[in-house]
Amino acid sequence: MTDTVVVSADAARRAAVAILVARGVPAADAEVVARNLVAADLRGIDTHGLFCLPEYANAVADGRINANPEISVSRSLPWALRIDGDNGLGPLVAERAMDAVLEAVESHGIAVAAVRRSNHYGAAAVYIERAAHAGCIALASANAIAMVAPTGAKARFFGTNPIAAVVPAGKYPPFTLDMATSDGALRKVRKALAEGRPIPLGWATDKDGVPTTDPAAAIDGMLLPFGGAKGSGLAYLMDIFTGVLNGGLISADVRNNFTNHDRPSGNGHFFLAFKVEAFLDPAEFAERMESQIARLHALPTLPGVAQVRYPGERVAQVSAERMAGGIPYPKRIVDDLVSLGGGAELGLGSI
Amino acid sequence: MTDTVVVSADAARRAAVAILVARGVPAADAEVVARNLVAADLRGIDTHGLFCLPEYANAVADGRINANPEISVSRSLPWALRIDGDNGLGPLVAERAMDAVLEAVESHGIAVAAVRRSNHYGAAAVYIERAAHAGCIALASANAIAMVAPTGAKARFFGTNPIAAVVPAGKYPPFTLDMATSDGALRKVRKALAEGRPIPLGWATDKDGVPTTDPAAAIDGMLLPFGGAKGSGLAYLMDIFTGVLNGGLISADVRNNFTNHDRPSGNGHFFLAFKVEAFLDPAEFAERMESQIARLHALPTLPGVAQVRYPGERVAQVSAERMAGGIPYPKRIVDDLVSLGGGAELGLGSI
């Protein structure tokens, strides 16, 4: 397996900030991007953290992503936010969108944001976890370059269009769902390709629609929706939320941050949040969540399973461990960060 | 295969009304229940239409479902509806909930309803299709008796908790998703049992967690979530929406309309709708939906697939065919309707 280098979350964040600032990103904005990417690494979503930074940094350096976007928020109704990301870094646009959502939620109890002209933003759950801490149930999605074949098609049409959701859970870490609507995430396929490993059967087909375990053939071919036609339907719904409703681009027209030399990528995002207290006293809601989780924990398990977990439970454990003990980055990612100029912050100097 | 009897939608509806009215349901309410169940049959969702009526009618006759509920709607915020179904028939409670949602949406652009103390309501999409015709994107779910094992568990904990969604699609019939978060719906397992057919492998396990194709063993055992851990996570999220948020019962505590002789079943529902025009001019939205669908239709297909369809497309075709040519009911369902006293309305007299 790949060698790893353990880096503290703080050092990782500082390195990411230095790399982005050196390419013209204002320090405060770089801090937002770095924090959100490292938050994904802390959770163990290694494909959506600093793994993405070289791509982001190069796109900023090349002017393909706007280092100084004017992100605008307009609204026709107090809860309905239309946000134009001005081709800014995805994590920055997503954070600003959630700022606006949470502000609207404080006044109106509910808000929906349809975001266009953004870029790839990493892990969806990172942005909405703030909403859980503000007493909200929240949903998020994002589109991405078309890699997923709708059921019945021999062509890419949907992005890996995640569904993310958070729910405050009282004394427990928030219930947190964050799933690609494809069976495997594109970045997991890329990681397998980089590491020379096969991908599980069922994730993808080659360009002729034949199932494959070869990550290179998958990248030339198509990913499959998770759960067959049901997952395909959910991927379509997320494509509407993130590409039709916002007046932006659907996945079929979104470009790749790696290769979008002709025009901005045009990713879209969707966020929805509402206050639990609109329905129940938050203390009662917390008690009800805790009771449901306690009953889940007490269920008899299949062989090899110590305890049934709720979505977000493992991620919270990993996050606490990595916050205390550092993040084990693959050496390849650390090498990339050093070569981009983050070596001093990592305590590793230059290559 | 089962013999079928073709019945017009009008006759089917009149038979259902007669059966419910004879058991004490007010005529206007019986009309609502009959219309929504027959709407499921029109769409080809045969397991969620009049297939359910004998169960509903017997529960009303036994007093296990309230024939004259006082359905109450309260709100802490203009968009947040807390609805108590007073143990009324599920389709009636769901229709009244959507009445309240659509009224709130006309004033505020968005509404969410958390419904408790209801009963099984048939097919979720039927209730929210009205929202699509009112220019809304809408979501719905419902809980149900625990039949589904969370990933890792050897026990039932979630209902088949559907996810339903509608989106207006311009000149096309609405985009309509309506999927159980279990791999197979419980009523499909019951139908297979009634017809002496096996169920597909992957739908269920026996009570020891061993995969089975025997519908009887499945009903004694557990259904599986669709798409593995991802579907399990979605089932959990729907359980929160339909059983925690509403102050009612989670699936683990919901009873079966067939067997709930000790207390009301206590099913919960969830509805969310918002106006498309809060984000885009409806004509522009329609054009964007039409363009996306036209592009989907033009995708190259896998062998044996004539054209890629969007969710709701087949249902709309079936509905038009059955509206024109009648609904092909299995003879067993027609026999049940006749024995319950609907023979005259079906033109079949009594048995």
Chai-1 contact restraints between the chains, C-beta under 6 A:
chainA,res_idxA,chainB,res_idxB,connection_type,confidence,min_distance_angstrom,max_distance_angstrom,comment,restraint_id
A,S76,B,A278,contact,1.0,0.0,6.0,A-B,restraint_1
A,L77,B,G109,contact,1.0,0.0,6.0,A-B,restraint_2
A,L77,B,A278,contact,1.0,0.0,6.0,A-B,restraint_3
A,W79,B,I110,contact,1.0,0.0,6.0,A-B,restraint_4
A,A80,B,A278,contact,1.0,0.0,6.0,A-B,restraint_5
A,R82,B,F279,contact,1.0,0.0,6.0,A-B,restraint_6
A,G109,B,L77,contact,1.0,0.0,6.0,A-B,restraint_7
A,I110,B,W79,contact,1.0,0.0,6.0,A-B,restraint_8
A,A114,B,F279,contact,1.0,0.0,6.0,A-B,restraint_9
A,P150,B,V308,contact,1.0,0.0,6.0,A-B,restraint_10
A,G152,B,T301,contact,1.0,0.0,6.0,A-B,restraint_11
A,G152,B,L302,contact,1.0,0.0,6.0,A-B,restraint_12
A,G152,B,V305,contact,1.0,0.0,6.0,A-B,restraint_13
A,G152,B,V308,contact,1.0,0.0,6.0,A-B,restraint_14
A,A153,B,L299,contact,1.0,0.0,6.0,A-B,restraint_15
A,A153,B,V308,contact,1.0,0.0,6.0,A-B,restraint_16
A,K154,B,P300,contact,1.0,0.0,6.0,A-B,restraint_17
A,K154,B,T301,contact,1.0,0.0,6.0,A-B,restraint_18
A,K154,B,L302,contact,1.0,0.0,6.0,A-B,restraint_19
A,A155,B,L299,contact,1.0,0.0,6.0,A-B,restraint_20
A,A155,B,P300,contact,1.0,0.0,6.0,A-B,restraint_21
A,A165,B,L237,contact,1.0,0.0,6.0,A-B,restraint_22
A,V167,B,I240,contact,1.0,0.0,6.0,A-B,restraint_23
A,L177,B,G233,contact,1.0,0.0,6.0,A-B,restraint_24
A,L177,B,L237,contact,1.0,0.0,6.0,A-B,restraint_25
A,M179,B,K230,contact,1.0,0.0,6.0,A-B,restraint_26
A,G209,B,L302,contact,1.0,0.0,6.0,A-B,restraint_27
A,F226,B,G227,contact,1.0,0.0,6.0,A-B,restraint_28
A,F226,B,K230,contact,1.0,0.0,6.0,A-B,restraint_29
A,G227,B,F226,contact,1.0,0.0,6.0,A-B,restraint_30
A,G227,B,G227,contact,1.0,0.0,6.0,A-B,restraint_31
A,G227,B,G231,contact,1.0,0.0,6.0,A-B,restraint_32
A,K230,B,M179,contact,1.0,0.0,6.0,A-B,restraint_33
A,K230,B,F226,contact,1.0,0.0,6.0,A-B,restraint_34
A,G231,B,G227,contact,1.0,0.0,6.0,A-B,restraint_35
A,G233,B,L177,contact,1.0,0.0,6.0,A-B,restraint_36
A,G233,B,P311,contact,1.0,0.0,6.0,A-B,restraint_37
A,L237,B,A165,contact,1.0,0.0,6.0,A-B,restraint_38
A,L237,B,L177,contact,1.0,0.0,6.0,A-B,restraint_39
A,I240,B,V167,contact,1.0,0.0,6.0,A-B,restraint_40
A,V244,B,R288,contact,1.0,0.0,6.0,A-B,restraint_41
A,V244,B,M289,contact,1.0,0.0,6.0,A-B,restraint_42
A,L245,B,F279,contact,1.0,0.0,6.0,A-B,restraint_43
A,G247,B,L280,contact,1.0,0.0,6.0,A-B,restraint_44
A,I250,B,Q292,contact,1.0,0.0,6.0,A-B,restraint_45
A,A278,B,S76,contact,1.0,0.0,6.0,A-B,restraint_46
A,A278,B,L77,contact,1.0,0.0,6.0,A-B,restraint_47
A,A278,B,A80,contact,1.0,0.0,6.0,A-B,restraint_48
A,F279,B,R82,contact,1.0,0.0,6.0,A-B,restraint_49
A,F279,B,A114,contact,1.0,0.0,6.0,A-B,restraint_50
A,F279,B,L245,contact,1.0,0.0,6.0,A-B,restraint_51
A,L280,B,G247,contact,1.0,0.0,6.0,A-B,restraint_52
A,R288,B,V244,contact,1.0,0.0,6.0,A-B,restraint_53
A,M289,B,V244,contact,1.0,0.0,6.0,A-B,restraint_54
A,Q292,B,I250,contact,1.0,0.0,6.0,A-B,restraint_55
A,L299,B,A153,contact,1.0,0.0,6.0,A-B,restraint_56
A,L299,B,A155,contact,1.0,0.0,6.0,A-B,restraint_57
A,P300,B,K154,contact,1.0,0.0,6.0,A-B,restraint_58
A,P300,B,A155,contact,1.0,0.0,6.0,A-B,restraint_59
A,T301,B,G152,contact,1.0,0.0,6.0,A-B,restraint_60
A,T301,B,K154,contact,1.0,0.0,6.0,A-B,restraint_61
A,L302,B,G152,contact,1.0,0.0,6.0,A-B,restraint_62
A,L302,B,K154,contact,1.0,0.0,6.0,A-B,restraint_63
A,L302,B,G209,contact,1.0,0.0,6.0,A-B,restraint_64
A,V305,B,G152,contact,1.0,0.0,6.0,A-B,restraint_65
A,V308,B,P150,contact,1.0,0.0,6.0,A-B,restraint_66
A,V308,B,G152,contact,1.0,0.0,6.0,A-B,restraint_67
A,V308,B,A153,contact,1.0,0.0,6.0,A-B,restraint_68
A,P311,B,G233,contact,1.0,0.0,6.0,A-B,restraint_69
